[in-house]
Amino acid sequence: MITAEPSTSWVEQYAAEAASAYFLTRADVMVAGRSVVFVEARRAMWKRFADDSSSTSSIVRAVGRHHTTVMHALKTTR
């Protein structure tokens, strides 16, 4: 099954939601840092994409991360 790729506006919206939940900025959510708070915020954002039926490959393309990073994050949050 091919799913539509999330648009930039969805990425920004989900990043903003994760940022507000973790008291960060949208830029903090998208940063490559490995601080626990950044990782948890990104994980929450990616889970939101997955909950909206986005495939792992479409999430990867939308956020620019390696596919195994997203797969691991989704596996550990379900």
PDB file of N, H, CA, C and O in Angstrom:
ATOM      1  N   MET A   1       0.830  -1.173   0.000  1.00  0.00           N
ATOM      2  CA  MET A   1       0.000   0.000   0.000  1.00  0.00           C
ATOM      3  C   MET A   1       0.880   1.243   0.000  1.00  0.00           C
ATOM      4  O   MET A   1       1.802   1.357   0.807  1.00  0.00           O
ATOM      5  N   ILE A   2       0.599   2.152  -0.885  1.00  0.00           N
ATOM      6  H   ILE A   2      -0.150   2.060  -1.541  1.00  0.00           H
ATOM      7  CA  ILE A   2       1.345   3.394  -0.971  1.00  0.00           C
ATOM      8  C   ILE A   2       0.556   4.477  -0.247  1.00  0.00           C
ATOM      9  O   ILE A   2      -0.626   4.690  -0.517  1.00  0.00           O
ATOM     10  N   THR A   3       1.231   5.157   0.678  1.00  0.00           N
ATOM     11  H   THR A   3       2.191   4.984   0.898  1.00  0.00           H
ATOM     12  CA  THR A   3       0.571   6.240   1.394  1.00  0.00           C
ATOM     13  C   THR A   3       1.119   7.570   0.910  1.00  0.00           C
ATOM     14  O   THR A   3       2.260   7.663   0.458  1.00  0.00           O
ATOM     15  N   ALA A   4       0.302   8.579   1.010  1.00  0.00           N
ATOM     16  H   ALA A   4      -0.625   8.504   1.376  1.00  0.00           H
ATOM     17  CA  ALA A   4       0.734   9.903   0.600  1.00  0.00           C
ATOM     18  C   ALA A   4       1.814  10.404   1.542  1.00  0.00           C
ATOM     19  O   ALA A   4       1.786  10.139   2.743  1.00  0.00           O
ATOM     20  N   GLU A   5       2.756  11.125   0.980  1.00  0.00           N
ATOM     21  H   GLU A   5       2.779  11.340   0.003  1.00  0.00           H
ATOM     22  CA  GLU A   5       3.828  11.675   1.791  1.00  0.00           C
ATOM     23  C   GLU A   5       3.305  12.863   2.586  1.00  0.00           C
ATOM     24  O   GLU A   5       2.584  13.697   2.037  1.00  0.00           O
ATOM     25  N   PRO A   6       3.648  12.958   3.858  1.00  0.00           N
ATOM     26  CA  PRO A   6       3.172  14.084   4.657  1.00  0.00           C
ATOM     27  C   PRO A   6       3.667  15.399   4.081  1.00  0.00           C
ATOM     28  O   PRO A   6       4.823  15.505   3.673  1.00  0.00           O
ATOM     29  N   SER A   7       2.806  16.389   4.046  1.00  0.00           N
ATOM     30  H   SER A   7       1.867  16.302   4.377  1.00  0.00           H
ATOM     31  CA  SER A   7       3.203  17.687   3.520  1.00  0.00           C
ATOM     32  C   SER A   7       4.023  18.442   4.553  1.00  0.00           C
ATOM     33  O   SER A   7       4.058  18.086   5.731  1.00  0.00           O
ATOM     34  N   THR A   8       4.681  19.491   4.082  1.00  0.00           N
ATOM     35  H   THR A   8       4.653  19.780   3.125  1.00  0.00           H
ATOM     36  CA  THR A   8       5.492  20.308   4.970  1.00  0.00           C
ATOM     37  C   THR A   8       4.657  20.899   6.092  1.00  0.00           C
ATOM     38  O   THR A   8       5.128  21.029   7.221  1.00  0.00           O
ATOM     39  N   SER A   9       3.421  21.255   5.784  1.00  0.00           N
ATOM     40  H   SER A   9       3.038  21.149   4.867  1.00  0.00           H
ATOM     41  CA  SER A   9       2.578  21.845   6.819  1.00  0.00           C
ATOM     42  C   SER A   9       2.284  20.839   7.936  1.00  0.00           C
ATOM     43  O   SER A   9       2.186  21.224   9.101  1.00  0.00           O
ATOM     44  N   TRP A  10       2.141  19.556   7.592  1.00  0.00           N
ATOM     45  H   TRP A  10       2.220  19.243   6.645  1.00  0.00           H
ATOM     46  CA  TRP A  10       1.913  18.536   8.622  1.00  0.00           C
ATOM     47  C   TRP A  10       3.160  18.359   9.468  1.00  0.00           C
ATOM     48  O   TRP A  10       3.068  18.204  10.686  1.00  0.00           O
ATOM     49  N   VAL A  11       4.310  18.381   8.841  1.00  0.00           N
ATOM     50  H   VAL A  11       4.385  18.507   7.852  1.00  0.00           H
ATOM     51  CA  VAL A  11       5.564  18.247   9.585  1.00  0.00           C
ATOM     52  C   VAL A  11       5.676  19.406  10.571  1.00  0.00           C
ATOM     53  O   VAL A  11       6.008  19.202  11.739  1.00  0.00           O
ATOM     54  N   GLU A  12       5.403  20.605  10.107  1.00  0.00           N
ATOM     55  H   GLU A  12       5.133  20.770   9.158  1.00  0.00           H
ATOM     56  CA  GLU A  12       5.486  21.776  10.986  1.00  0.00           C
ATOM     57  C   GLU A  12       4.453  21.703  12.103  1.00  0.00           C
ATOM     58  O   GLU A  12       4.745  22.046  13.249  1.00  0.00           O
ATOM     59  N   GLN A  13       3.249  21.259  11.770  1.00  0.00           N
ATOM     60  H   GLN A  13       3.011  20.981  10.840  1.00  0.00           H
ATOM     61  CA  GLN A  13       2.196  21.168  12.787  1.00  0.00           C
ATOM     62  C   GLN A  13       2.562  20.139  13.856  1.00  0.00           C
ATOM     63  O   GLN A  13       2.461  20.426  15.049  1.00  0.00           O
ATOM     64  N   TYR A  14       2.981  18.955  13.444  1.00  0.00           N
ATOM     65  H   TYR A  14       3.063  18.722  12.475  1.00  0.00           H
ATOM     66  CA  TYR A  14       3.324  17.909  14.401  1.00  0.00           C
ATOM     67  C   TYR A  14       4.564  18.288  15.214  1.00  0.00           C
ATOM     68  O   TYR A  14       4.652  17.969  16.400  1.00  0.00           O
ATOM     69  N   ALA A  15       5.524  18.971  14.575  1.00  0.00           N
ATOM     70  H   ALA A  15       5.452  19.231  13.612  1.00  0.00           H
ATOM     71  CA  ALA A  15       6.705  19.439  15.302  1.00  0.00           C
ATOM     72  C   ALA A  15       6.303  20.478  16.345  1.00  0.00           C
ATOM     73  O   ALA A  15       6.824  20.480  17.461  1.00  0.00           O
ATOM     74  N   ALA A  16       5.385  21.350  15.982  1.00  0.00           N
ATOM     75  H   ALA A  16       4.962  21.348  15.076  1.00  0.00           H
ATOM     76  CA  ALA A  16       4.914  22.366  16.936  1.00  0.00           C
ATOM     77  C   ALA A  16       4.181  21.721  18.112  1.00  0.00           C
ATOM     78  O   ALA A  16       4.341  22.147  19.256  1.00  0.00           O
ATOM     79  N   GLU A  17       3.379  20.698  17.831  1.00  0.00           N
ATOM     80  H   GLU A  17       3.249  20.351  16.902  1.00  0.00           H
ATOM     81  CA  GLU A  17       2.665  19.996  18.906  1.00  0.00           C
ATOM     82  C   GLU A  17       3.642  19.301  19.858  1.00  0.00           C
ATOM     83  O   GLU A  17       3.491  19.374  21.077  1.00  0.00           O
ATOM     84  N   ALA A  18       4.634  18.633  19.293  1.00  0.00           N
ATOM     85  H   ALA A  18       4.756  18.574  18.302  1.00  0.00           H
ATOM     86  CA  ALA A  18       5.628  17.954  20.124  1.00  0.00           C
ATOM     87  C   ALA A  18       6.449  18.974  20.903  1.00  0.00           C
ATOM     88  O   ALA A  18       6.779  18.753  22.069  1.00  0.00           O
ATOM     89  N   ALA A  19       6.775  20.081  20.264  1.00  0.00           N
ATOM     90  H   ALA A  19       6.507  20.261  19.317  1.00  0.00           H
ATOM     91  CA  ALA A  19       7.551  21.123  20.934  1.00  0.00           C
ATOM     92  C   ALA A  19       6.799  21.690  22.128  1.00  0.00           C
ATOM     93  O   ALA A  19       7.379  21.886  23.196  1.00  0.00           O
ATOM     94  N   SER A  20       5.519  21.953  21.950  1.00  0.00           N
ATOM     95  H   SER A  20       5.047  21.795  21.083  1.00  0.00           H
ATOM     96  CA  SER A  20       4.761  22.528  23.068  1.00  0.00           C
ATOM     97  C   SER A  20       4.580  21.514  24.198  1.00  0.00           C
ATOM     98  O   SER A  20       4.565  21.891  25.370  1.00  0.00           O
ATOM     99  N   ALA A  21       4.443  20.246  23.857  1.00  0.00           N
ATOM    100  H   ALA A  21       4.454  19.940  22.905  1.00  0.00           H
ATOM    101  CA  ALA A  21       4.296  19.215  24.890  1.00  0.00           C
ATOM    102  C   ALA A  21       5.571  19.048  25.715  1.00  0.00           C
ATOM    103  O   ALA A  21       5.510  18.694  26.893  1.00  0.00           O
ATOM    104  N   TYR A  22       6.724  19.303  25.097  1.00  0.00           N
ATOM    105  H   TYR A  22       6.774  19.591  24.141  1.00  0.00           H
ATOM    106  CA  TYR A  22       8.002  19.132  25.787  1.00  0.00           C
ATOM    107  C   TYR A  22       8.676  20.467  26.115  1.00  0.00           C
ATOM    108  O   TYR A  22       9.842  20.494  26.507  1.00  0.00           O
ATOM    109  N   PHE A  23       7.946  21.568  25.957  1.00  0.00           N
ATOM    110  H   PHE A  23       6.998  21.546  25.638  1.00  0.00           H
ATOM    111  CA  PHE A  23       8.442  22.914  26.271  1.00  0.00           C
ATOM    112  C   PHE A  23       9.708  23.249  25.486  1.00  0.00           C
ATOM    113  O   PHE A  23      10.686  23.753  26.038  1.00  0.00           O
ATOM    114  N   LEU A  24       9.665  22.955  24.179  1.00  0.00           N
ATOM    115  H   LEU A  24       8.870  22.546  23.731  1.00  0.00           H
ATOM    116  CA  LEU A  24      10.776  23.232  23.273  1.00  0.00           C
ATOM    117  C   LEU A  24      10.274  24.116  22.136  1.00  0.00           C
ATOM    118  O   LEU A  24       9.096  24.469  22.083  1.00  0.00           O
ATOM    119  N   THR A  25      11.178  24.467  21.235  1.00  0.00           N
ATOM    120  H   THR A  25      12.135  24.180  21.279  1.00  0.00           H
ATOM    121  CA  THR A  25      10.787  25.147  20.009  1.00  0.00           C
ATOM    122  C   THR A  25      10.690  24.109  18.901  1.00  0.00           C
ATOM    123  O   THR A  25      11.170  22.985  19.050  1.00  0.00           O
ATOM    124  N   ARG A  26      10.068  24.489  17.789  1.00  0.00           N
ATOM    125  H   ARG A  26       9.678  25.402  17.668  1.00  0.00           H
ATOM    126  CA  ARG A  26       9.994  23.561  16.646  1.00  0.00           C
ATOM    127  C   ARG A  26      11.390  23.203  16.167  1.00  0.00           C
ATOM    128  O   ARG A  26      11.644  22.055  15.802  1.00  0.00           O
ATOM    129  N   ALA A  27      12.297  24.172  16.165  1.00  0.00           N
ATOM    130  H   ALA A  27      12.090  25.104  16.461  1.00  0.00           H
ATOM    131  CA  ALA A  27      13.670  23.916  15.724  1.00  0.00           C
ATOM    132  C   ALA A  27      14.349  22.882  16.633  1.00  0.00           C
ATOM    133  O   ALA A  27      15.125  22.050  16.162  1.00  0.00           O
ATOM    134  N   ASP A  28      14.052  22.941  17.935  1.00  0.00           N
ATOM    135  H   ASP A  28      13.422  23.617  18.317  1.00  0.00           H
ATOM    136  CA  ASP A  28      14.636  21.962  18.862  1.00  0.00           C
ATOM    137  C   ASP A  28      14.190  20.549  18.530  1.00  0.00           C
ATOM    138  O   ASP A  28      14.969  19.605  18.657  1.00  0.00           O
ATOM    139  N   VAL A  29      12.948  20.397  18.108  1.00  0.00           N
ATOM    140  H   VAL A  29      12.315  21.164  18.005  1.00  0.00           H
ATOM    141  CA  VAL A  29      12.424  19.065  17.774  1.00  0.00           C
ATOM    142  C   VAL A  29      13.130  18.508  16.545  1.00  0.00           C
ATOM    143  O   VAL A  29      13.351  17.301  16.450  1.00  0.00           O
ATOM    144  N   MET A  30      13.479  19.364  15.619  1.00  0.00           N
ATOM    145  H   MET A  30      13.299  20.345  15.696  1.00  0.00           H
ATOM    146  CA  MET A  30      14.083  18.917  14.371  1.00  0.00           C
ATOM    147  C   MET A  30      15.612  18.822  14.434  1.00  0.00           C
ATOM    148  O   MET A  30      16.235  18.315  13.501  1.00  0.00           O
ATOM    149  N   VAL A  31      16.220  19.304  15.520  1.00  0.00           N
ATOM    150  H   VAL A  31      15.715  19.716  16.278  1.00  0.00           H
ATOM    151  CA  VAL A  31      17.676  19.292  15.650  1.00  0.00           C
ATOM    152  C   VAL A  31      18.192  17.851  15.772  1.00  0.00           C
ATOM    153  O   VAL A  31      17.453  16.945  16.159  1.00  0.00           O
ATOM    154  N   ALA A  32      19.450  17.662  15.439  1.00  0.00           N
ATOM    155  H   ALA A  32      20.049  18.398  15.124  1.00  0.00           H
ATOM    156  CA  ALA A  32      20.030  16.322  15.457  1.00  0.00           C
ATOM    157  C   ALA A  32      20.560  15.916  16.827  1.00  0.00           C
ATOM    158  O   ALA A  32      21.217  14.882  16.946  1.00  0.00           O
ATOM    159  N   GLY A  33      20.293  16.697  17.849  1.00  0.00           N
ATOM    160  H   GLY A  33      19.759  17.537  17.753  1.00  0.00           H
ATOM    161  CA  GLY A  33      20.804  16.393  19.183  1.00  0.00           C
ATOM    162  C   GLY A  33      20.254  15.095  19.742  1.00  0.00           C
ATOM    163  O   GLY A  33      19.165  14.651  19.376  1.00  0.00           O
ATOM    164  N   ARG A  34      21.037  14.488  20.647  1.00  0.00           N
ATOM    165  H   ARG A  34      21.921  14.848  20.944  1.00  0.00           H
ATOM    166  CA  ARG A  34      20.615  13.234  21.254  1.00  0.00           C
ATOM    167  C   ARG A  34      20.253  13.375  22.722  1.00  0.00           C
ATOM    168  O   ARG A  34      20.198  12.390  23.457  1.00  0.00           O
ATOM    169  N   SER A  35      20.008  14.598  23.137  1.00  0.00           N
ATOM    170  H   SER A  35      20.052  15.398  22.540  1.00  0.00           H
ATOM    171  CA  SER A  35      19.549  14.836  24.504  1.00  0.00           C
ATOM    172  C   SER A  35      18.182  14.163  24.664  1.00  0.00           C
ATOM    173  O   SER A  35      17.383  14.136  23.728  1.00  0.00           O
ATOM    174  N   VAL A  36      17.926  13.630  25.834  1.00  0.00           N
ATOM    175  H   VAL A  36      18.575  13.652  26.594  1.00  0.00           H
ATOM    176  CA  VAL A  36      16.706  12.852  26.072  1.00  0.00           C
ATOM    177  C   VAL A  36      15.453  13.635  25.705  1.00  0.00           C
ATOM    178  O   VAL A  36      14.538  13.083  25.095  1.00  0.00           O
ATOM    179  N   VAL A  37      15.399  14.899  26.065  1.00  0.00           N
ATOM    180  H   VAL A  37      16.143  15.347  26.561  1.00  0.00           H
ATOM    181  CA  VAL A  37      14.197  15.678  25.794  1.00  0.00           C
ATOM    182  C   VAL A  37      13.982  15.847  24.289  1.00  0.00           C
ATOM    183  O   VAL A  37      12.841  15.808  23.829  1.00  0.00           O
ATOM    184  N   PHE A  38      15.053  16.032  23.514  1.00  0.00           N
ATOM    185  H   PHE A  38      15.980  16.064  23.887  1.00  0.00           H
ATOM    186  CA  PHE A  38      14.922  16.152  22.059  1.00  0.00           C
ATOM    187  C   PHE A  38      14.452  14.828  21.449  1.00  0.00           C
ATOM    188  O   PHE A  38      13.573  14.803  20.588  1.00  0.00           O
ATOM    189  N   VAL A  39      15.054  13.738  21.912  1.00  0.00           N
ATOM    190  H   VAL A  39      15.769  13.759  22.611  1.00  0.00           H
ATOM    191  CA  VAL A  39      14.712  12.412  21.394  1.00  0.00           C
ATOM    192  C   VAL A  39      13.244  12.086  21.682  1.00  0.00           C
ATOM    193  O   VAL A  39      12.528  11.605  20.803  1.00  0.00           O
ATOM    194  N   GLU A  40      12.805  12.345  22.897  1.00  0.00           N
ATOM    195  H   GLU A  40      13.386  12.735  23.610  1.00  0.00           H
ATOM    196  CA  GLU A  40      11.410  12.064  23.262  1.00  0.00           C
ATOM    197  C   GLU A  40      10.438  12.907  22.445  1.00  0.00           C
ATOM    198  O   GLU A  40       9.382  12.420  22.041  1.00  0.00           O
ATOM    199  N   ALA A  41      10.783  14.157  22.200  1.00  0.00           N
ATOM    200  H   ALA A  41      11.641  14.553  22.528  1.00  0.00           H
ATOM    201  CA  ALA A  41       9.913  15.032  21.405  1.00  0.00           C
ATOM    202  C   ALA A  41       9.827  14.533  19.964  1.00  0.00           C
ATOM    203  O   ALA A  41       8.741  14.489  19.387  1.00  0.00           O
ATOM    204  N   ARG A  42      10.963  14.158  19.384  1.00  0.00           N
ATOM    205  H   ARG A  42      11.846  14.194  19.853  1.00  0.00           H
ATOM    206  CA  ARG A  42      10.942  13.620  18.010  1.00  0.00           C
ATOM    207  C   ARG A  42      10.149  12.325  17.953  1.00  0.00           C
ATOM    208  O   ARG A  42       9.382  12.098  17.018  1.00  0.00           O
ATOM    209  N   ARG A  43      10.334  11.485  18.948  1.00  0.00           N
ATOM    210  H   ARG A  43      10.957  11.670  19.708  1.00  0.00           H
ATOM    211  CA  ARG A  43       9.616  10.209  18.998  1.00  0.00           C
ATOM    212  C   ARG A  43       8.107  10.464  19.039  1.00  0.00           C
ATOM    213  O   ARG A  43       7.347   9.774  18.359  1.00  0.00           O
ATOM    214  N   ALA A  44       7.678  11.426  19.812  1.00  0.00           N
ATOM    215  H   ALA A  44       8.296  11.987  20.364  1.00  0.00           H
ATOM    216  CA  ALA A  44       6.258  11.772  19.894  1.00  0.00           C
ATOM    217  C   ALA A  44       5.744  12.282  18.544  1.00  0.00           C
ATOM    218  O   ALA A  44       4.627  11.962  18.136  1.00  0.00           O
ATOM    219  N   MET A  45       6.563  13.073  17.863  1.00  0.00           N
ATOM    220  H   MET A  45       7.470  13.332  18.194  1.00  0.00           H
ATOM    221  CA  MET A  45       6.168  13.589  16.550  1.00  0.00           C
ATOM    222  C   MET A  45       6.036  12.439  15.550  1.00  0.00           C
ATOM    223  O   MET A  45       5.055  12.367  14.809  1.00  0.00           O
ATOM    224  N   TRP A  46       7.007  11.554  15.532  1.00  0.00           N
ATOM    225  H   TRP A  46       7.803  11.612  16.134  1.00  0.00           H
ATOM    226  CA  TRP A  46       6.967  10.437  14.591  1.00  0.00           C
ATOM    227  C   TRP A  46       5.810   9.497  14.887  1.00  0.00           C
ATOM    228  O   TRP A  46       5.202   8.946  13.969  1.00  0.00           O
ATOM    229  N   LYS A  47       5.503   9.311  16.168  1.00  0.00           N
ATOM    230  H   LYS A  47       5.997   9.758  16.914  1.00  0.00           H
ATOM    231  CA  LYS A  47       4.365   8.472  16.532  1.00  0.00           C
ATOM    232  C   LYS A  47       3.072   9.092  16.029  1.00  0.00           C
ATOM    233  O   LYS A  47       2.169   8.379  15.590  1.00  0.00           O
ATOM    234  N   ARG A  48       2.977  10.401  16.088  1.00  0.00           N
ATOM    235  H   ARG A  48       3.710  10.980  16.444  1.00  0.00           H
ATOM    236  CA  ARG A  48       1.779  11.087  15.586  1.00  0.00           C
ATOM    237  C   ARG A  48       1.619  10.836  14.093  1.00  0.00           C
ATOM    238  O   ARG A  48       0.510  10.596  13.617  1.00  0.00           O
ATOM    239  N   PHE A  49       2.723  10.891  13.353  1.00  0.00           N
ATOM    240  H   PHE A  49       3.625  11.086  13.739  1.00  0.00           H
ATOM    241  CA  PHE A  49       2.668  10.561  11.922  1.00  0.00           C
ATOM    242  C   PHE A  49       2.177   9.133  11.720  1.00  0.00           C
ATOM    243  O   PHE A  49       1.308   8.890  10.882  1.00  0.00           O
ATOM    244  N   ALA A  50       2.725   8.187  12.477  1.00  0.00           N
ATOM    245  H   ALA A  50       3.431   8.384  13.157  1.00  0.00           H
ATOM    246  CA  ALA A  50       2.355   6.784  12.338  1.00  0.00           C
ATOM    247  C   ALA A  50       0.892   6.569  12.705  1.00  0.00           C
ATOM    248  O   ALA A  50       0.201   5.770  12.072  1.00  0.00           O
ATOM    249  N   ASP A  51       0.420   7.277  13.722  1.00  0.00           N
ATOM    250  H   ASP A  51       0.981   7.926  14.236  1.00  0.00           H
ATOM    251  CA  ASP A  51      -0.982   7.160  14.117  1.00  0.00           C
ATOM    252  C   ASP A  51      -1.922   7.675  13.032  1.00  0.00           C
ATOM    253  O   ASP A  51      -3.073   7.247  12.945  1.00  0.00           O
ATOM    254  N   ASP A  52      -1.431   8.585  12.215  1.00  0.00           N
ATOM    255  H   ASP A  52      -0.496   8.932  12.286  1.00  0.00           H
ATOM    256  CA  ASP A  52      -2.222   9.108  11.100  1.00  0.00           C
ATOM    257  C   ASP A  52      -2.014   8.304   9.824  1.00  0.00           C
ATOM    258  O   ASP A  52      -2.293   8.794   8.730  1.00  0.00           O
ATOM    259  N   SER A  53      -1.528   7.080   9.954  1.00  0.00           N
ATOM    260  H   SER A  53      -1.301   6.682  10.842  1.00  0.00           H
ATOM    261  CA  SER A  53      -1.359   6.121   8.851  1.00  0.00           C
ATOM    262  C   SER A  53      -0.262   6.484   7.863  1.00  0.00           C
ATOM    263  O   SER A  53      -0.314   6.061   6.708  1.00  0.00           O
ATOM    264  N   SER A  54       0.719   7.250   8.284  1.00  0.00           N
ATOM    265  H   SER A  54       0.762   7.594   9.222  1.00  0.00           H
ATOM    266  CA  SER A  54       1.865   7.516   7.413  1.00  0.00           C
ATOM    267  C   SER A  54       2.802   6.314   7.494  1.00  0.00           C
ATOM    268  O   SER A  54       3.016   5.748   8.566  1.00  0.00           O
ATOM    269  N   SER A  55       3.349   5.940   6.361  1.00  0.00           N
ATOM    270  H   SER A  55       3.176   6.399   5.490  1.00  0.00           H
ATOM    271  CA  SER A  55       4.293   4.812   6.360  1.00  0.00           C
ATOM    272  C   SER A  55       5.639   5.283   6.897  1.00  0.00           C
ATOM    273  O   SER A  55       5.921   6.480   6.939  1.00  0.00           O
ATOM    274  N   THR A  56       6.457   4.331   7.304  1.00  0.00           N
ATOM    275  H   THR A  56       6.228   3.358   7.270  1.00  0.00           H
ATOM    276  CA  THR A  56       7.784   4.669   7.806  1.00  0.00           C
ATOM    277  C   THR A  56       8.590   5.399   6.744  1.00  0.00           C
ATOM    278  O   THR A  56       9.280   6.372   7.049  1.00  0.00           O
ATOM    279  N   SER A  57       8.512   4.942   5.507  1.00  0.00           N
ATOM    280  H   SER A  57       7.952   4.151   5.260  1.00  0.00           H
ATOM    281  CA  SER A  57       9.290   5.589   4.452  1.00  0.00           C
ATOM    282  C   SER A  57       8.816   7.017   4.185  1.00  0.00           C
ATOM    283  O   SER A  57       9.632   7.879   3.858  1.00  0.00           O
ATOM    284  N   SER A  58       7.524   7.284   4.316  1.00  0.00           N
ATOM    285  H   SER A  58       6.861   6.584   4.581  1.00  0.00           H
ATOM    286  CA  SER A  58       7.062   8.651   4.100  1.00  0.00           C
ATOM    287  C   SER A  58       7.468   9.556   5.266  1.00  0.00           C
ATOM    288  O   SER A  58       7.740  10.740   5.064  1.00  0.00           O
ATOM    289  N   ILE A  59       7.511   9.009   6.480  1.00  0.00           N
ATOM    290  H   ILE A  59       7.290   8.047   6.644  1.00  0.00           H
ATOM    291  CA  ILE A  59       7.981   9.782   7.626  1.00  0.00           C
ATOM    292  C   ILE A  59       9.454  10.127   7.433  1.00  0.00           C
ATOM    293  O   ILE A  59       9.867  11.263   7.669  1.00  0.00           O
ATOM    294  N   VAL A  60      10.238   9.150   7.006  1.00  0.00           N
ATOM    295  H   VAL A  60       9.902   8.227   6.815  1.00  0.00           H
ATOM    296  CA  VAL A  60      11.669   9.346   6.779  1.00  0.00           C
ATOM    297  C   VAL A  60      11.901  10.449   5.752  1.00  0.00           C
ATOM    298  O   VAL A  60      12.743  11.323   5.958  1.00  0.00           O
ATOM    299  N   ARG A  61      11.168  10.414   4.662  1.00  0.00           N
ATOM    300  H   ARG A  61      10.483   9.704   4.494  1.00  0.00           H
ATOM    301  CA  ARG A  61      11.331  11.439   3.636  1.00  0.00           C
ATOM    302  C   ARG A  61      10.916  12.815   4.151  1.00  0.00           C
ATOM    303  O   ARG A  61      11.533  13.820   3.798  1.00  0.00           O
ATOM    304  N   ALA A  62       9.887  12.867   4.973  1.00  0.00           N
ATOM    305  H   ALA A  62       9.386  12.050   5.260  1.00  0.00           H
ATOM    306  CA  ALA A  62       9.386  14.152   5.464  1.00  0.00           C
ATOM    307  C   ALA A  62      10.325  14.798   6.480  1.00  0.00           C
ATOM    308  O   ALA A  62      10.467  16.021   6.501  1.00  0.00           O
ATOM    309  N   VAL A  63      10.962  13.989   7.318  1.00  0.00           N
ATOM    310  H   VAL A  63      10.847  12.995   7.301  1.00  0.00           H
ATOM    311  CA  VAL A  63      11.785  14.557   8.399  1.00  0.00           C
ATOM    312  C   VAL A  63      13.282  14.416   8.161  1.00  0.00           C
ATOM    313  O   VAL A  63      14.074  14.985   8.912  1.00  0.00           O
ATOM    314  N   GLY A  64      13.688  13.679   7.144  1.00  0.00           N
ATOM    315  H   GLY A  64      13.045  13.217   6.534  1.00  0.00           H
ATOM    316  CA  GLY A  64      15.100  13.582   6.795  1.00  0.00           C
ATOM    317  C   GLY A  64      15.952  12.783   7.764  1.00  0.00           C
ATOM    318  O   GLY A  64      17.104  13.140   8.012  1.00  0.00           O
ATOM    319  N   ARG A  65      15.410  11.716   8.312  1.00  0.00           N
ATOM    320  H   ARG A  65      14.474  11.426   8.111  1.00  0.00           H
ATOM    321  CA  ARG A  65      16.163  10.841   9.212  1.00  0.00           C
ATOM    322  C   ARG A  65      16.389   9.493   8.538  1.00  0.00           C
ATOM    323  O   ARG A  65      15.743   9.172   7.540  1.00  0.00           O
ATOM    324  N   HIS A  66      17.298   8.716   9.084  1.00  0.00           N
ATOM    325  H   HIS A  66      17.822   8.976   9.895  1.00  0.00           H
ATOM    326  CA  HIS A  66      17.562   7.378   8.571  1.00  0.00           C
ATOM    327  C   HIS A  66      16.378   6.475   8.925  1.00  0.00           C
ATOM    328  O   HIS A  66      15.778   6.615   9.991  1.00  0.00           O
ATOM    329  N   HIS A  67      16.055   5.561   8.034  1.00  0.00           N
ATOM    330  H   HIS A  67      16.543   5.448   7.169  1.00  0.00           H
ATOM    331  CA  HIS A  67      14.861   4.735   8.248  1.00  0.00           C
ATOM    332  C   HIS A  67      14.948   3.876   9.504  1.00  0.00           C
ATOM    333  O   HIS A  67      13.931   3.631  10.153  1.00  0.00           O
ATOM    334  N   THR A  68      16.144   3.417   9.855  1.00  0.00           N
ATOM    335  H   THR A  68      16.970   3.617   9.328  1.00  0.00           H
ATOM    336  CA  THR A  68      16.237   2.585  11.055  1.00  0.00           C
ATOM    337  C   THR A  68      16.020   3.400  12.334  1.00  0.00           C
ATOM    338  O   THR A  68      15.549   2.869  13.340  1.00  0.00           O
ATOM    339  N   THR A  69      16.360   4.672  12.290  1.00  0.00           N
ATOM    340  H   THR A  69      16.743   5.103  11.473  1.00  0.00           H
ATOM    341  CA  THR A  69      16.131   5.543  13.448  1.00  0.00           C
ATOM    342  C   THR A  69      14.641   5.672  13.710  1.00  0.00           C
ATOM    343  O   THR A  69      14.189   5.546  14.848  1.00  0.00           O
ATOM    344  N   VAL A  70      13.879   5.925  12.650  1.00  0.00           N
ATOM    345  H   VAL A  70      14.247   6.027  11.725  1.00  0.00           H
ATOM    346  CA  VAL A  70      12.430   6.075  12.785  1.00  0.00           C
ATOM    347  C   VAL A  70      11.794   4.741  13.161  1.00  0.00           C
ATOM    348  O   VAL A  70      10.902   4.700  14.008  1.00  0.00           O
ATOM    349  N   MET A  71      12.239   3.657  12.545  1.00  0.00           N
ATOM    350  H   MET A  71      12.964   3.690  11.856  1.00  0.00           H
ATOM    351  CA  MET A  71      11.676   2.338  12.857  1.00  0.00           C
ATOM    352  C   MET A  71      11.896   1.993  14.333  1.00  0.00           C
ATOM    353  O   MET A  71      10.981   1.513  15.001  1.00  0.00           O
ATOM    354  N   HIS A  72      13.090   2.232  14.831  1.00  0.00           N
ATOM    355  H   HIS A  72      13.833   2.622  14.288  1.00  0.00           H
ATOM    356  CA  HIS A  72      13.385   1.935  16.241  1.00  0.00           C
ATOM    357  C   HIS A  72      12.535   2.794  17.168  1.00  0.00           C
ATOM    358  O   HIS A  72      11.993   2.298  18.156  1.00  0.00           O
ATOM    359  N   ALA A  73      12.420   4.062  16.855  1.00  0.00           N
ATOM    360  H   ALA A  73      12.860   4.465  16.053  1.00  0.00           H
ATOM    361  CA  ALA A  73      11.617   4.957  17.698  1.00  0.00           C
ATOM    362  C   ALA A  73      10.159   4.514  17.742  1.00  0.00           C
ATOM    363  O   ALA A  73       9.542   4.514  18.808  1.00  0.00           O
ATOM    364  N   LEU A  74       9.610   4.141  16.603  1.00  0.00           N
ATOM    365  H   LEU A  74      10.111   4.141  15.738  1.00  0.00           H
ATOM    366  CA  LEU A  74       8.214   3.713  16.563  1.00  0.00           C
ATOM    367  C   LEU A  74       8.026   2.375  17.283  1.00  0.00           C
ATOM    368  O   LEU A  74       7.009   2.147  17.939  1.00  0.00           O
ATOM    369  N   LYS A  75       9.013   1.505  17.151  1.00  0.00           N
ATOM    370  H   LYS A  75       9.839   1.690  16.619  1.00  0.00           H
ATOM    371  CA  LYS A  75       8.926   0.191  17.804  1.00  0.00           C
ATOM    372  C   LYS A  75       8.946   0.328  19.325  1.00  0.00           C
ATOM    373  O   LYS A  75       8.268  -0.423  20.025  1.00  0.00           O
ATOM    374  N   THR A  76       9.714   1.280  19.833  1.00  0.00           N
ATOM    375  H   THR A  76      10.265   1.891  19.264  1.00  0.00           H
ATOM    376  CA  THR A  76       9.825   1.426  21.277  1.00  0.00           C
ATOM    377  C   THR A  76       8.705   2.260  21.889  1.00  0.00           C
ATOM    378  O   THR A  76       8.604   2.326  23.114  1.00  0.00           O
ATOM    379  N   THR A  77       7.864   2.896  21.083  1.00  0.00           N
ATOM    380  H   THR A  77       7.946   2.842  20.088  1.00  0.00           H
ATOM    381  CA  THR A  77       6.790   3.721  21.630  1.00  0.00           C
ATOM    382  C   THR A  77       5.431   3.063  21.529  1.00  0.00           C
ATOM    383  O   THR A  77       4.467   3.564  22.108  1.00  0.00           O
ATOM    384  N   ARG A  78       5.324   1.973  20.822  1.00  0.00           N
ATOM    385  H   ARG A  78       6.107   1.565  20.352  1.00  0.00           H
ATOM    386  CA  ARG A  78       4.005   1.366  20.642  1.00  0.00           C
ATOM    387  C   ARG A  78       3.605   0.516  21.810  1.00  0.00           C
ATOM    388  O   ARG A  78       2.519  -0.063  21.808  1.00  0.00           O
TER     389      ARG A  78
END
